Amino acid sequence: MTDMPPRAPVPPFSFEDPVPKVRMAENAWNGRDPAKVAMASTPDTRWRNRSEFLLGRAEVEAFLTRKWATENGYRLIKEIWAHSDAKIAVRFCYEYHDADGQRFRAHGNENWAFDTLGYMAQRHASINDVPIADSERLFHWDAPGPRPDDHPGPTELGL
């Protein structure tokens, strides 16, 4: 992996480092480009997403392609929960609708572990979906695309 450029910030993380790393991840997921998101991980990354276990960038990319083909209108907000020298814990919420128009808000937690170059080596995600009415939506911005800087996060939204 020595031919890969570092993905700043790199471990060991300072107190300030995780916040922009979390926002960069949120922006990438909201862009809904599976290849771009996968490239933030190590080539041999290990992911658990709900009950699915993935190994390597190709599996991550295929998973994200399937995910965003069915989670229409996907809008995500991530928020740092805790961190250590090479790990970040994130809580997140996202909203989407299925092919029948039923809206959902998904609530979850992720644990990330990074290699020395700042690539995600592991991601463990636990997620719960809650059906919501259209009137209960809280995430309003043009999608795909990043959340506007002035749009509140989960804490400010009471989530």
C-alpha positions in Angstrom: 0.0 0.0 0.0 3.0 2.3 0.0 2.0 3.6 -3.5 -1.3 5.1 -2.1 -1.2 8.7 -1.0 -2.2 9.5 2.6 -5.9 10.5 3.2 -5.6 13.3 5.7 -6.1 13.5 8.5 -4.1 10.4 9.3 -3.6 8.7 12.7 -2.8 9.4 15.4 -5.8 11.7 15.5 -5.8 14.9 17.5 -8.9 16.2 19.2 -9.7 18.2 16.1 -8.9 15.6 13.4 -12.0 13.4 13.4 -14.6 16.2 12.8 -13.5 16.9 9.2 -12.9 13.2 8.5 -16.5 12.5 9.5 -17.8 15.4 7.3 -15.8 14.2 4.3 -17.3 10.7 4.7 -20.8 12.2 5.0 -20.3 14.3 1.8 -18.9 11.3 -0.1 -21.9 9.2 0.9 -24.3 11.9 0.0 -22.7 12.1 -3.4 -23.7 8.5 -4.0 -20.7 7.5 -6.0 -19.9 3.9 -4.9 -16.4 3.9 -6.4 -15.4 7.2 -4.6 -16.7 6.0 -1.3 -14.9 2.6 -1.7 -11.6 4.3 -2.5 -11.5 5.8 1.0 -11.0 2.3 2.4 -8.0 0.0 2.3 -7.9 -2.5 -0.6 -8.6 -5.3 1.9 -11.1 -3.4 4.1 -13.6 -5.3 6.2 -17.1 -4.0 6.6 -20.1 -5.2 8.5 -23.3 -3.4 7.5 -26.3 -4.7 9.3 -26.1 -8.5 8.6 -23.9 -8.2 5.5 -20.1 -8.8 5.7 -17.9 -7.3 3.0 -14.3 -7.8 2.2 -12.4 -5.4 -0.1 -13.2 -2.4 -2.1 -15.0 -4.3 -4.9 -17.5 -5.8 -2.5 -18.0 -2.4 -0.8 -18.6 -0.8 -4.2 -21.1 -3.5 -5.2 -22.9 -3.1 -1.9 -23.2 0.6 -2.2 -24.4 0.3 -5.8 -27.2 -2.0 -4.6 -28.0 0.2 -1.6 -28.4 3.4 -3.5 -30.5 1.6 -6.3 -33.2 1.0 -3.7 -32.8 3.8 -1.1 -34.3 6.6 -3.2 -33.8 10.3 -2.2 -31.0 9.2 0.2 -29.8 12.0 2.5 -27.4 11.3 5.3 -26.1 13.2 8.3 -23.1 11.9 10.4 -21.9 13.1 13.7 -18.8 12.2 15.7 -19.5 10.3 18.8 -15.9 9.5 20.1 -12.4 8.8 18.8 -9.0 7.4 19.8 -5.6 7.5 18.0 -6.8 5.4 15.0 -10.5 4.9 15.5 -13.6 7.0 15.2 -17.2 6.2 16.4 -20.0 7.9 14.5 -23.7 8.2 15.0 -25.8 8.9 11.9 -29.3 9.3 10.5 -30.4 9.1 6.9 -33.7 9.5 5.2 -34.9 7.7 2.0 -37.9 6.2 0.3 -38.5 2.9 -1.3 -39.9 2.1 -4.7 -43.5 2.3 -3.3 -42.9 5.8 -1.9 -42.7 4.7 1.8 -40.3 7.0 3.6 -37.9 5.9 6.3 -35.4 7.4 8.7 -32.5 5.1 9.5 -30.7 5.6 12.8 -27.3 4.0 13.3 -23.8 3.8 14.7 -20.5 3.1 13.0 -17.2 2.2 14.3 -14.3 2.9 12.0 -10.6 1.8 12.3 -7.9 3.4 10.1 -4.5 2.4 8.8 -1.5 4.6 9.2 -2.2 6.4 5.9 -5.8 7.4 6.9 -7.7 4.7 4.9 -10.6 2.9 6.6 -9.5 -0.6 7.3 -12.7 -1.6 9.2 -16.3 -0.4 9.4 -18.9 -1.9 11.6 -22.4 -0.5 11.2 -25.6 -1.2 13.2 -28.7 0.4 11.7 -32.5 0.5 12.4 -35.1 1.8 9.9 -38.2 3.6 11.2 -41.1 4.3 8.8 -42.0 8.0 8.6 -44.6 10.1 6.9 -43.6 12.6 4.3 -44.5 15.4 6.8 -42.0 14.0 9.3 -39.0 14.5 7.0 -36.2 16.6 8.5 -33.5 16.4 5.8 -34.2 18.9 3.1 -31.5 19.7 0.5 -30.9 19.0 -3.1 -29.8 15.4 -3.5 -27.5 13.9 -4.5 -25.1 16.3 -3.0 -23.6 17.4 0.3 -25.6 18.7 3.2 -25.5 22.5 3.4 -23.2 23.9 6.1 -26.1 25.6 7.8 -28.4 22.5 7.9 -28.6 21.2 11.5 -27.1 17.9 12.5 -28.7 15.0 14.5 -28.2 16.6 17.9 -29.7 19.9 16.8 -32.6 18.1 15.2 -33.3 16.1 18.4 -32.3 12.8 16.9 
